[in-house]
Structures are given as structure tokens and as C-alpha cells.
């Protein structure tokens, strides 16, 4: 079984690039074709960018989609 390592730094750069090109994204759209480890690293990248105040997120309710936009 081959395991692909996903770099958190790379995922942060990728997410910032997407946010800079288009200001609004949905988490489900960004994570729709990824494997589980990619989705986890994407979520961690999102949390890191929230902490550093590069992005803001909104979620209407429990288990609803997360809207990501530039801070």
C-alpha cells in the first residue's frame, strides 16, 4: 500500500493561492475529490490561516458547508 505524504505547508500555499484568485470558496468543493488525508490536511491548513487571520469562515449550522473567504 502506497502512502502519499501531504505537506501542510504546500496545502497552505495552495489554499492561499485559490483565495487570492477567487475570494470565496466552499470547503466541500475544495475537498470533493481528495482522499481522507488530503481533506484532513486541507482542514488543518484552513485552521492555520484562520489563526493567522488570512481567511474568515462562515458556517450556517452544525454539519453545514463551510464558506471560506479572504479576511
Rosetta silent file (secondary structure, phi, psi, omega in degrees, C-alpha in Angstrom):
SEQUENCE: XXXXXXXXXXXXXXXXXXXXXXXXXXXXXXXXXXXXXXXXXXXXXXXXXXXXXXXXXXXXXXXXXXXXXXX
SCORE:     score description
SCORE:     0.000 S_00000001
   1 L     0.000  125.225 -178.832    0.000    0.000    0.000 S_00000001
   2 L   -91.316  131.383  178.682    1.465    3.332   -1.086 S_00000001
   3 L  -109.870  123.951  177.368    1.046    6.287    1.272 S_00000001
   4 L   -94.875  120.907  177.844    1.222    9.785   -0.198 S_00000001
   5 L   -78.670  134.801  179.125    2.504   12.388    2.225 S_00000001
   6 L  -112.440  122.368 -177.375    0.637   15.671    2.059 S_00000001
   7 L   -82.392  127.627  176.982    2.601   18.728    3.119 S_00000001
   8 H   -62.850  -41.275  179.225    0.753   21.184    5.351 S_00000001
   9 H   -60.715  -43.415  178.533    2.941   24.000    4.043 S_00000001
  10 H   -63.757  -41.527 -179.152    2.071   23.099    0.448 S_00000001
  11 H   -67.000  -36.725  176.471   -1.653   22.925    1.275 S_00000001
  12 H   -63.124  -46.264  179.111   -1.497   26.350    2.991 S_00000001
  13 H   -62.895  -41.466  178.938    0.160   27.858   -0.096 S_00000001
  14 H   -62.603  -46.161 -179.949   -2.380   26.173   -2.370 S_00000001
  15 H   -64.159  -42.026  177.723   -5.324   27.454   -0.314 S_00000001
  16 H   -63.967  -40.059  176.893   -3.915   30.993   -0.211 S_00000001
  17 H   -60.903  -43.422  178.235   -3.396   30.915   -3.978 S_00000001
  18 H   -64.296  -41.691 -179.861   -7.004   29.866   -4.510 S_00000001
  19 H   -66.812  -37.897  178.859   -8.261   32.578   -2.132 S_00000001
  20 H   -68.256  -32.713  179.190   -6.153   35.218   -3.890 S_00000001
  21 H   -78.296  -40.378 -179.880   -7.539   34.186   -7.306 S_00000001
  22 L  -140.794  123.695 -166.543  -11.165   33.900   -6.185 S_00000001
  23 L   -73.278  -21.271 -178.032  -12.230   35.316   -2.841 S_00000001
  24 E  -120.835  134.341  177.441  -14.979   32.812   -1.910 S_00000001
  25 E  -141.129  153.904  172.740  -14.743   29.028   -1.730 S_00000001
  26 E  -105.396  135.639 -178.884  -16.744   26.232   -0.186 S_00000001
  27 H   -57.271  -42.031 -178.323  -14.852   23.634    1.811 S_00000001
  28 H   -61.240  -35.457  179.276  -16.859   20.824    0.238 S_00000001
  29 H   -70.814  -38.814  178.960  -15.854   21.954   -3.258 S_00000001
  30 H   -69.587  -28.472 -173.977  -12.163   22.130   -2.304 S_00000001
  31 L  -105.311    8.756 -169.695  -12.303   18.691   -0.675 S_00000001
  32 L   -69.632  -31.443 -177.128  -14.619   16.864   -3.100 S_00000001
  33 L  -114.769   16.846 -176.044  -12.128   14.663   -4.986 S_00000001
  34 L   -94.946  158.954  172.217   -9.445   14.261   -2.351 S_00000001
  35 L   -82.167  173.905 -173.274   -8.600   11.269   -0.225 S_00000001
  36 H   -58.805  -42.324 -178.651   -9.061   11.405    3.533 S_00000001
  37 H   -66.702  -35.695  175.934   -5.518   12.561    4.353 S_00000001
  38 H   -63.379  -40.467 -179.585   -5.799   15.424    1.829 S_00000001
  39 H   -66.483  -41.657  178.819   -9.067   16.558    3.423 S_00000001
  40 H   -63.142  -45.140  179.825   -7.556   16.463    6.912 S_00000001
  41 H   -66.814  -37.061  175.577   -4.507   18.479    5.809 S_00000001
  42 H   -61.128  -43.513  178.915   -6.789   20.939    3.974 S_00000001
  43 H   -64.017  -41.988  177.284   -8.799   21.418    7.176 S_00000001
  44 H   -64.064  -38.707  176.964   -5.597   21.953    9.190 S_00000001
  45 H   -62.902  -42.248  178.206   -4.398   24.489    6.598 S_00000001
  46 H   -61.237  -45.197  178.365   -7.710   26.299    6.899 S_00000001
  47 H   -61.040  -40.627  178.649   -7.392   26.404   10.703 S_00000001
  48 H   -62.475  -43.563 -178.965   -3.846   27.752   10.417 S_00000001
  49 H   -71.371  -28.681  173.223   -4.966   30.532    8.048 S_00000001
  50 H   -66.760  -46.643 -179.211   -7.873   31.407   10.361 S_00000001
  51 H   -58.704  -40.236 -179.717   -5.461   31.658   13.284 S_00000001
  52 L   -84.733    2.546  176.729   -3.162   33.949   11.287 S_00000001
  53 L    62.484   33.637  174.239   -6.205   36.000   10.166 S_00000001
  54 L   -88.631  -28.678  178.514   -5.636   35.478    6.428 S_00000001
  55 E  -131.504  159.350  170.066   -9.088   33.965    5.934 S_00000001
  56 E  -120.116  153.660  178.219  -12.504   34.094    7.565 S_00000001
  57 E  -132.223  154.364  175.564  -15.007   31.272    7.547 S_00000001
  58 E  -134.436  145.047  175.635  -18.760   31.005    8.000 S_00000001
  59 E  -144.009  121.888 -174.587  -20.933   28.008    8.732 S_00000001
  60 L   -69.268  -33.804 -177.821  -24.714   28.302    8.928 S_00000001
  61 L  -160.746  174.773  178.928  -25.308   25.277   11.096 S_00000001
  62 L   -58.106  126.655  179.261  -23.946   22.069   12.500 S_00000001
  63 L    69.802    8.221  176.191  -22.550   19.907    9.667 S_00000001
  64 L   -83.095  166.946 -177.014  -23.372   22.531    7.016 S_00000001
  65 L   -64.153  151.630 -179.928  -20.813   23.569    4.404 S_00000001
  66 E  -101.689  124.648  176.692  -18.043   25.965    5.383 S_00000001
  67 E   -93.953  125.552 -178.403  -17.706   29.154    3.332 S_00000001
  68 E  -110.478  130.984  176.296  -14.096   30.365    3.156 S_00000001
  69 E  -145.754  159.753 -178.058  -13.240   33.922    2.168 S_00000001
  70 E   -64.842  136.762 -179.588  -10.316   36.313    2.344 S_00000001
  71 L   -73.935    0.000    0.000  -10.047   38.263    5.606 S_00000001
